[in-house]
Amino acid sequence: MQKGRRTKSRHGKKGRFHWPLLLVGAVVLISIPKAWQMGSEWIAVQNAIREASAVEEPAEDFRPDVGEPPYTIAVDAGHGGDDPGATGIVVEKDMTAQTAEDLMEWLRADPNYIPVTTRESYDTTATPMERAEASNHQHPDLLLSIHGNSAAAEASGFECYPITPGRVWHRESVYFARLLASGMEAAGSTLRGQNGIRYIYYENGEKVLAEANDLRVREEETFTLLEESNCPAVLAEQCFVTSAADVDRFGDQDGCALTAQVYYQAICSYFGTQPVEAPAA
């Protein structure tokens, strides 16, 4: 290196403007409001799309496109195996297994339907994702997941959860949910929420309840079985296993049989078929 040689500043001579940098800066300053406006417009468009998607409730004259029979019906008995579910007057997994088997008998007796299950047996432990995958593998036309409710305080009644707004099969699922709720009310159950239909979302691992008229399209997922279903699907809470009166009507052996018949008739109404008079003996 030569002694005494000074290195030039990378900014050039003192006091001299760097015109290229100033020009770039001016362009950026001019662009910021435009970019902000475009970003705001994009957000507005996305919100509009979501709002439009949310208003997908079935109209009074809506009927699902069901094609021709036979129809494959996936019957999911909630919990089971090492997972007992809620415990009260009865154990949830026992009630769901009994109701599912009674419903399977109705469907087996009807040539319009091919009933399938979401696990090998009611004693098999399977996660909701595993049951969803088992259901999808059989390409059902409709899925019903049977559950029981519980509460620390006195509570009773029926409620069910269709696929949430904005998802595929939302309208068809709501249509089926209405038939289930109407049938349970006619059988003597009280309907919880808005006519027995609600939505569930998971926020940070916690369940968040939304009523049927809350049609926002939300990012949060609902029950895995519904979220992953490739067909219209509803999760039904047929009664409170912690309520003696509720169990007596819809959760003991006779109650499960009655509820299964209600579910079967709702399935027939969904597909427009004539119910059989009784399952095979």
TITORFI-991694 format. One record per residue (C-alpha): y, x, z. Coordinates in steps of 0.25 Angstrom, whole numbers, padded with zeros to 4 digits, always signed. Layout:
<recs>
YXZ ...
</recs>
This chain:
<recs>
+0000+0000+0000 +0014+0005-0003 +0023+0008+0009 +0035-0001+0010 +0031-0012+0000 +0034-0025+0005 +0026-0038+0002 +0033-0049-0003 +0033-0062+0004 +0024-0073-0001 +0036-0082-0001 +0044-0073-0010 +0058-0068-0007 +0065-0074+0005 +0074-0086+0002 +0067-0089-0012 +0061-0103-0014 +0047-0104-0018 +0049-0115-0029 +0034-0118-0032 +0031-0121-0017 +0043-0130-0016 +0039-0137-0029 +0025-0140-0023 +0031-0144-0010 +0040-0154-0017 +0028-0160-0025 +0020-0162-0012 +0032-0169-0005 +0034-0178-0016 +0019-0181-0017 +0017-0184-0002 +0023-0198-0002 +0015-0201-0015 +0002-0197-0009 +0005-0204+0004 +0008-0217-0005 -0005-0215-0013 -0013-0213+0000 -0007-0226+0006 -0010-0233-0007 -0025-0228-0007 -0027-0233+0008 -0021-0246+0005 -0030-0248-0007 -0042-0244+0002 -0038-0254+0012 -0036-0265+0002 -0050-0262-0003 -0056-0263+0011 -0049-0276+0014 -0054-0282+0001 -0068-0277+0004 -0067-0283+0018 -0065-0297+0012 -0079-0298+0007 -0084-0309+0016 -0093-0319+0009 -0085-0331+0004 -0091-0345+0007 -0098-0346-0006 -0103-0332-0006 -0118-0330-0008 -0125-0317-0008 -0132-0313-0021 -0147-0313-0017 -0155-0313-0030 -0169-0318-0030 -0180-0318-0019 -0187-0312-0012 -0177-0305-0004 -0180-0293+0005 -0174-0295+0019 -0173-0283+0029 -0175-0288+0043 -0171-0277+0053 -0175-0279+0068 -0164-0272+0076 -0168-0260+0085 -0183-0259+0088 -0192-0248+0091 -0186-0238+0101 -0173-0246+0100 -0173-0259+0108 -0159-0263+0105 -0152-0272+0116 -0160-0277+0128 -0158-0290+0135 -0166-0302+0137 -0174-0297+0125 -0174-0283+0118 -0167-0283+0105 -0177-0275+0097 -0188-0286+0101 -0179-0297+0097 -0175-0291+0084 -0190-0288+0081 -0194-0302+0084 -0183-0308+0076 -0185-0299+0064 -0200-0302+0064 -0198-0317+0065 -0188-0316+0053 -0198-0307+0045 -0208-0319+0047 -0198-0329+0040 -0195-0319+0029 -0210-0316+0026 -0213-0331+0025 -0202-0333+0015 -0206-0328+0001 -0191-0326-0002 -0190-0314+0007 -0196-0300+0009 -0193-0296+0024 -0193-0281+0027 -0190-0274+0040 -0181-0261+0043 -0192-0254+0051 -0207-0253+0051 -0209-0261+0064 -0200-0267+0075 -0205-0256+0084 -0200-0245+0075 -0187-0238+0079 -0178-0237+0067 -0163-0234+0067 -0153-0243+0060 -0152-0233+0048 -0167-0232+0047 -0168-0247+0047 -0157-0249+0036 -0164-0239+0027 -0177-0246+0029 -0170-0259+0025 -0163-0253+0013 -0176-0247+0008 -0182-0261+0007 -0170-0266-0001 -0168-0279+0007 -0159-0290+0002 -0154-0293+0016 -0155-0286+0030 -0155-0293+0044 -0154-0284+0056 -0158-0292+0069 -0152-0288+0082 -0149-0293+0096 -0136-0292+0103 -0133-0289+0118 -0122-0289+0128 -0119-0285+0142 -0112-0299+0144 -0118-0312+0140 -0117-0314+0125 -0125-0322+0115 -0125-0326+0100 -0127-0321+0086 -0119-0311+0078 -0123-0303+0066 -0117-0291+0058 -0116-0291+0043 -0113-0279+0034 -0098-0276+0036 -0087-0279+0027 -0085-0269+0015 -0100-0265+0015 -0109-0269+0004 -0117-0282+0007 -0106-0287+0017 -0104-0301+0011 -0119-0303+0010 -0121-0299+0024 -0110-0308+0030 -0116-0319+0022 -0130-0317+0029 -0123-0315+0042 -0117-0329+0041 -0130-0335+0038 -0136-0328+0050 -0125-0332+0060 -0125-0346+0055 -0140-0347+0057 -0139-0342+0071 -0128-0351+0075 -0136-0363+0069 -0148-0358+0078 -0139-0359+0090 -0133-0345+0092 -0119-0343+0095 -0112-0333+0084 -0104-0322+0089 -0091-0316+0083 -0087-0324+0070 -0098-0333+0067 -0108-0323+0071 -0104-0311+0061 -0098-0298+0065 -0097-0284+0061 -0100-0271+0068 -0094-0257+0066 -0097-0244+0072 -0084-0236+0076 -0087-0223+0083 -0101-0227+0086 -0096-0240+0093 -0099-0254+0088 -0086-0262+0084 -0087-0277+0081 -0080-0284+0070 -0080-0299+0068 -0083-0305+0055 -0069-0307+0050 -0066-0292+0051 -0068-0289+0037 -0062-0275+0037 -0070-0265+0029 -0073-0254+0040 -0077-0240+0039 -0086-0241+0051 -0101-0244+0049 -0108-0256+0055 -0123-0257+0059 -0131-0246+0051 -0141-0257+0046 -0130-0265+0040 -0122-0252+0035 -0134-0247+0028 -0140-0259+0022 -0141-0261+0007 -0141-0276+0008 -0134-0287+0016 -0137-0285+0031 -0134-0292+0044 -0137-0287+0058 -0139-0300+0067 -0138-0300+0082 -0146-0312+0085 -0144-0314+0100 -0140-0307+0113 -0153-0301+0119 -0145-0300+0132 -0143-0316+0132 -0154-0324+0137 -0149-0336+0130 -0147-0329+0117 -0161-0323+0118 -0167-0336+0121 -0162-0342+0108 -0162-0330+0098 -0169-0318+0105 -0183-0322+0111 -0195-0325+0102 -0191-0339+0098 -0176-0334+0097 -0180-0323+0087 -0188-0333+0079 -0177-0342+0078 -0167-0331+0074 -0177-0326+0064 -0177-0340+0058 -0162-0340+0057 -0161-0326+0051 -0172-0331+0040 -0164-0343+0037 -0151-0335+0035 -0159-0326+0026 -0163-0338+0018 -0149-0343+0017 -0144-0329+0013 -0154-0329+0001 -0154-0344-0002 -0169-0346+0000 -0176-0358+0007 -0181-0354+0021 -0196-0355+0024 -0200-0365+0034 -0207-0355+0044 -0212-0341+0043 -0227-0339+0041 -0235-0341+0054 
</recs>
